[in-house]
Amino acid sequence: MFVTNTTVIVWSGVKTGGNDPVGVYNRVSGCDPTATLSVEAL
């Protein structure tokens, strides 16, 4: 990671309910322990 300059996934998630990017994403992998991420419309 920091010593080897290897690329790692920080946070990866999935969202149910179509192609609209607005909504709640549930974490599926990565090193950040945050369980969900919410994306809101502007």
C-alpha positions in Angstrom: 0.0 0.0 0.0 2.2 2.9 1.2 5.6 1.2 1.0 5.0 -0.8 -2.2 2.8 1.7 -4.1 0.2 -1.1 -4.6 -3.3 0.0 -5.6 -5.9 -1.1 -3.1 -9.7 -0.6 -3.0 -10.6 1.8 -0.2 -14.4 1.3 -0.4 -16.6 -0.6 -2.8 -20.4 -0.9 -2.6 -23.6 -1.8 -4.3 -27.0 -0.1 -4.5 -30.3 -1.7 -5.2 -33.1 0.1 -7.0 -32.0 1.0 -10.6 -29.4 3.1 -12.3 -30.1 6.4 -10.4 -26.8 7.2 -8.5 -28.8 8.8 -5.7 -29.5 6.4 -2.8 -27.8 4.2 -0.2 -24.9 2.0 -1.1 -24.0 -1.0 1.1 -20.3 -1.8 1.5 -19.1 -5.1 0.0 -15.3 -4.7 0.2 -12.4 -2.4 0.9 -10.4 -1.2 3.9 -12.7 1.5 5.1 -15.1 0.0 7.7 -17.9 2.4 6.9 -21.0 0.1 6.4 -23.0 2.5 4.1 -22.7 5.5 1.9 -25.6 7.9 1.1 -25.6 9.9 -2.1 -28.0 12.8 -2.3 -29.2 14.8 -5.3 -28.1 18.4 -5.5 
